[in-house]
Amino acid sequence: MGEFYRPEESLQMGLVDRMLPLEQVMPKSIARARALGSMPQEPFAMIKRNRVEAIEAQVLAHLEQREQSFIQCWYSDGARERLREAMERF
C-alpha cells in the first residue's frame, strides 16, 4: 500500500541488513564495496545469479498477465477520471 516503515521495522522485516548512524554510512559502505570488489568475480557472480534465477523465473512467468492487469487498471474509466481531477488541481 505504499507505506513507509521506520528503520527498526525495516530491520526486523529483513528489508535492510543493518542500521548505522549517518556518519558511519559512507565509511562502512565504502569498506563493504571494497570487500566485495576484492572477491573473485566469477564465483561471486555465480552465487548472485543462483540467488535471483528462481525469482526472475517467477516474475517472467507472470509478467504478461501483470502487464495486462496494469494496463486495464491504468486505462479504466475510474483511473482516467482521477487523473483528470489531479491535472485540474495542478
C-alpha positions as CSV (number, residue, x, y, z in Angstrom):
1,M,0.0,0.0,0.0
2,G,3.0,2.3,-0.3
3,E,3.5,2.6,3.4
4,F,6.8,3.8,4.8
5,Y,8.5,1.8,7.6
6,R,10.6,3.0,10.4
7,P,14.2,1.9,10.2
8,E,13.7,-0.5,13.2
9,E,10.7,-2.1,11.4
10,S,12.7,-2.4,8.2
11,L,15.5,-4.2,10.0
12,Q,13.1,-6.5,11.8
13,M,11.3,-7.4,8.5
14,G,14.7,-8.1,6.8
15,L,14.3,-5.3,4.3
16,V,17.7,-3.9,5.4
17,D,20.8,-5.6,6.7
18,R,21.7,-3.1,9.3
19,M,21.2,0.4,10.6
20,L,24.0,2.8,11.1
21,P,24.5,6.3,12.4
22,L,24.6,8.7,9.5
23,E,28.3,9.5,9.9
24,Q,29.1,5.8,9.5
25,V,27.1,5.1,6.4
26,M,29.7,6.2,3.8
27,P,32.8,4.7,5.5
28,K,31.0,1.4,6.1
29,S,29.6,1.4,2.6
30,I,33.0,2.0,1.0
31,A,34.6,-0.7,3.1
32,R,31.8,-3.1,2.1
33,A,32.2,-2.3,-1.6
34,R,36.0,-2.8,-1.3
35,A,35.5,-6.2,0.4
36,L,33.0,-7.3,-2.3
37,G,35.3,-5.9,-5.1
38,S,38.2,-7.9,-3.8
39,M,36.3,-11.2,-4.1
40,P,36.9,-13.4,-7.1
41,Q,34.4,-12.1,-9.6
42,E,33.3,-15.3,-11.3
43,P,32.2,-17.3,-8.1
44,F,30.6,-14.1,-6.7
45,A,28.6,-13.6,-10.0
46,M,27.6,-17.3,-10.0
47,I,26.3,-17.0,-6.4
48,K,24.3,-13.9,-7.2
49,R,22.9,-15.5,-10.3
50,N,21.8,-18.5,-8.4
51,R,20.1,-16.4,-5.8
52,V,18.0,-14.5,-8.4
53,E,17.3,-17.1,-11.1
54,A,14.3,-18.6,-9.3
55,I,12.8,-15.2,-8.6
56,E,13.4,-14.0,-12.1
57,A,11.7,-17.1,-13.5
58,Q,8.6,-16.4,-11.3
59,V,8.5,-12.8,-12.3
60,L,8.8,-13.6,-16.0
61,A,6.2,-16.4,-15.8
62,H,3.6,-13.9,-14.7
63,L,4.8,-10.7,-16.4
64,E,2.4,-10.7,-19.3
65,Q,-0.6,-11.2,-17.0
66,R,0.6,-8.4,-14.7
67,E,1.2,-6.1,-17.6
68,Q,-2.3,-6.7,-18.9
69,S,-3.8,-6.1,-15.4
70,F,-1.9,-2.9,-15.1
71,I,-3.0,-1.6,-18.5
72,Q,-6.6,-2.4,-17.7
73,C,-6.4,-0.6,-14.4
74,W,-4.5,2.4,-15.8
75,Y,-6.9,2.9,-18.7
76,S,-10.1,2.3,-16.7
77,D,-12.7,5.0,-16.6
78,G,-12.1,5.5,-12.9
79,A,-8.4,5.9,-13.2
80,R,-8.8,8.3,-16.2
81,E,-11.2,10.4,-14.2
82,R,-8.9,10.6,-11.2
83,L,-6.0,11.6,-13.4
84,R,-8.2,14.4,-15.0
85,E,-9.0,15.6,-11.5
86,A,-5.4,15.6,-10.5
87,M,-4.4,17.5,-13.6
88,E,-7.0,20.2,-12.9
89,R,-5.6,20.7,-9.4
90,F,-2.2,21.4,-10.8
